[in-house]
Amino acid sequence: MRGITRLLSLFACCTVAGICQVAAAAEQFTARQLADNIQLITGPSGNTLAAVDSDGVILIEGVPAKLADAYLAFVTKLTGTDHIKAVVNTHWHDESTGLNAKLAPKGVTIIAHANTRQWLASTIRKRGEEIIHKPTPKAQLPNKTFRDKLLVPFRGGNIELGYSFQAHTDGDIYAWFPQQNVLFTGPTVRTDAWSPVDEATNGYIGGFVDAYDSLARLVNDKTTVVPLSGAVIGKVEFDEQKAMYAKLVKEMVALLRKSRSADEVVIANPAVGLKPQWGDPSAFLDQGFRSFYGNLRDSRHLGGAMP
């Protein structure tokens, strides 16, 4: 009887206060300061940045919708304010856009590349059959878009949001804090897993290596590089990953020119031994190789026109 009473009391607490689930989930988030007024928040879906401006918080990247309440509660406790003035979606996936439904009705500026808004508003099919996304309600779509670069005022300077070409998707963006020398890479860079391209939304393995080249121009010896997931790195580690991917893509091109199929490439596994701690590279190889099929005229990446 006493046990039942305790359970009922706990249930009443959670139901009335509405905090038990949020508090439990919030324990999954951790934070550390990267620079003045910039906090790195790490959780189940990866990394985000909370940039604390004088009149509110700018969130670089979101979290999946199921974690939205817990994440926002964590941000409020961390920054001392619940005023979110902007959130940046680095691409269209739920790991980036899951806050939109909560923040859009509050008038928060939701920033994304124009292609990301277009994908969110569309029905997306994988290889023409399986529906992997249904249109997002118009009121929850990004309300500020750009195509090349966008400067967002922050602490007397600017955050540079830039297009990462046709990489993980064709709407990827990065966030660069030049004064603080902090770079959030968006989905191009992970340091704990392979980063497969999303062929359903025009991700392209050639654009993926282009994105690394573009980001490299922002990285110097003192840059703090924040990947979408995994540990923060510096220039040495970033350059190592950049070179690894460039070499791997060249090997994939060689297999393409030998008329190998995606299944054969996965079996051949040119990534074997490269990053065993990242797990199985099959998805990266399969989707990356298939992304060649829509880009066979790209002689720069393919080493000349395909026969």
N, C-alpha and C positions, 0 to 999 in steps of 0.2 A: 504493500500500500504506500509505504513511504517512497519507494522507487517511482511508482506511478505519479505520485504527487509532485516529485521533483521534475519528472519529465514534462508534466503539464505546466509547471511553473516556467520551465525553460522555454517551452513552446510559446507560452503567453508573452514572455519577454521578447522573443524573436518576432512574434507577430505584431505586438503593439509598438515596440521600439523600431522595428524594421532595420535593425543594424547587425544582427548576428551573422547573416550570410555575408554581408559586406565586410564586416570586421574579419571574418575568417579568410575571405579571399584577399583582403588587403595585406594580410601577412605574407602573401606571395610576392609582394613588391619590395624592392630595396632601392635605395638612392644614395648617390654620392655626388659631391660638387666637383664639376670639371673646371669651372672658371667662375669669376664673379657673376652671380645671378643666373648661372646655367647649371641645372641639376640633371644628371643622368639617372633615369628610372629604368630599372630592369625587372621584368616580370615573365610570366609563362610564355608570352608570345614574342619576347625579345626586348629591344631597347627603344626608349623614347627620350626626348629631351623636354624639360620644362624650363623655358626662358622667362624669367621673372622681370617684366618691364615695370615702369613706374605706375602704370595704370591697368595692370592685369597680366595674365600669364599667356604666353604663346607656346602651344604644344607642337613640337615637331614629331609627327607620327601619332597614330592612335593605337588602340587595342581592339581585340575582338569584341563584338557587342555584348557577349555574355560576361565580360569583365569590366564593362563600362562603369557601372556604379562603384565598384570597388576601387577602380583606378582613379576616378574623379575624387572619391573620398580621400584617397592617399595623397593626391596632388594638393587638395585643400589643406590637409594636415601638414604637408611638407612645406608649402609656400606661405601659409598663413592667410590665404585668400581663396575664395571660391569663384572669383571673377576670371573666367577664361575668355580672352578677347579674340583668340584665333587658334585654329588647329590646322596643321598641314597634313594632307593625305599624300604620301609619297608614291602611291599607286592605288589601284582599285580594290585590291583584296581586303577581306574583312579584317585582317590583322592591322590594316592601316585606317580603315573607314568605319570601324565599329562604334566610334564616339558620335558620329554624325547625327544619328537619330536622337540622341540626348541633347546635343548642343545646338543643332540648327533651330529648334523652336525657341531657343533663348536669344536668338539674334547673333550668335557667334559667327565670325567670319571663317568660312571653311575654304581653304585654299588648295588647289590641285592643278595639275596640267589639264589642258582642254581635252586631251584624249581620255584622261581618267574620268572626267565628267561624262563624256560620251559613252564609255563602257558601262559606267554605273547606271546610266539611263536605258541601257539596252538589255535584251536577252542574249546571254553568251552561251554558246555551245562548244563543247570540246570535240574536235574533229567532226563537226557537223551534225552530231547526234545528241550526246548527253548534255542536258541543260545544267550548267554549273552556276548560273546567276540569272535571277529574274530582275526586271527593272526596279531600281530604287525609287521610292516616292519622290516626286519633284521637290517637295519641301525639304528633303534630306540630302539633296545633291550639293556638291561644292558650289558656293555662290561667288567665288572669285577665282578666275582661271587665267592662265597665261600659256604662252607657247615656247618662248626661248628663256628669258630670265625675268625675275620679279624681285624687287628690293622691298623688304619689309622693315620699317623703322624699328630700331631696338637700342635703347640706352645711348642715344646720341650718335649711333651709327646705323648700320643696316645688316639684316640677314639676307644673304643672297640665295634665292631659290633658283635652281637652274635645271634645265632639261638634260636628262641622261641618255638621250637618243632612244633607239629601239633596242632596249636591253632586256630586263626581266619581263616587262611589258612595253608597249609603245607610249606609256604615259609616266615613266619613272622620273622622279626629281630628287635632287640632293638639297641639303641646307648647309650653307657655309657662313660661319661667323668669322669674318676676317680680323676684327679687332681682338677677339679671344683666341683665334687660331684653332677653332673647333670645326670639324667637318662631319656632318651626319650624312652617310652615304646613300641612304635609302636602300632598296632591295638588291642593288648590284653586289654589295659586299656583305658577306656573313663570315664569321670567324669560328663558327662551331658546326657548320654543315655546308654541304654543296648548295649552290644557289641555282636551281634549274630555271630556265626561261619558260615563260608561259606562252606556248605557241598559239593558244586560243585567242590571245589578245596581242598578237604580232610581236611577241618576244622573239629575239633573233640572236643566236650565239655570236654572230659577227658584231652586232650592235653591243653585245655584252662586253666584248673586249674593247670596243670603242669607248664605252662608258668608263672602263678602268683607265684608259688613256686620258680621258677628259678629267677625271678626278685627280689623276696624278699631277696635273698642272697646278692643283691647289695645295698639294701636300709637300711640306718642307720638313726639315729635321725636328722641328718643335711642334708640329701639328698633332692634335689629338684626333684620331680617326675613330668615329663611332659607327660600327656596322649595324645592320638591321638586327642582327642577333649575334651573341657571342661577346668575347672580351674586347675592350677597347685596345687599339693597336697604334703604333707609330709608323714612320716612313719605312723603316727596314722591313717590317712585317707586311706592310701594304705592298711594297715593291716585290716581295717574294711571291705573294699571291698573284699579283698582276703577271709576273713572268710565268708562273705555273700555268695559269689559264691560257695565256697566249700560246705556249708550247702545246698544251693539250688540244686547243682548237686547230692548230696546224696538223696535228696527228689525225684529228677527225676529218679535216679536209682531205687528207691523203686517202683515207678510207672511202670518202665520198667519191673521189675520182677513180677509185677501183670498183665503183658500183656496188658497194656494200649496202645492206639494208640497216635500218635502225636496230632491228633485233640482233643482227650480226655484230654491230658496233658494241652493243651492250655485252655480248658474249666475249668479244675481243678485249673489252675493258681497258682502253688506253690509260685510264686513271688509276690502274692498280698500283698500290704502294705509295701513292702520292699523299693522301691524307686519311689514313686508316681510322683516325679518331673521329672523322666526320661521318662515318658510316657508309652505307651503300651508295655509290655514285650512279646507279642505274637510271634514276629519273633525270638527272642532269644530262647523262649521255643520250638517253632516248629522246627527250624533248629538244635538247640542243641540236641533235643530228636532224630530227624532223624539221626543225626551223630552217635548215638549209633549203628545203624543197621550194619554199616560196621566195627564195632569194638567189636563184641560180644565175641571175644576170649580174650579181655582185662580183665582178672580176677582181676587185681589190682584195677581198677576203678569200676568194676561192682560187687565187693564183692564175687568173686567166679565164676566159669564157669556157663553160662546160661543153663537152662534145655533144 
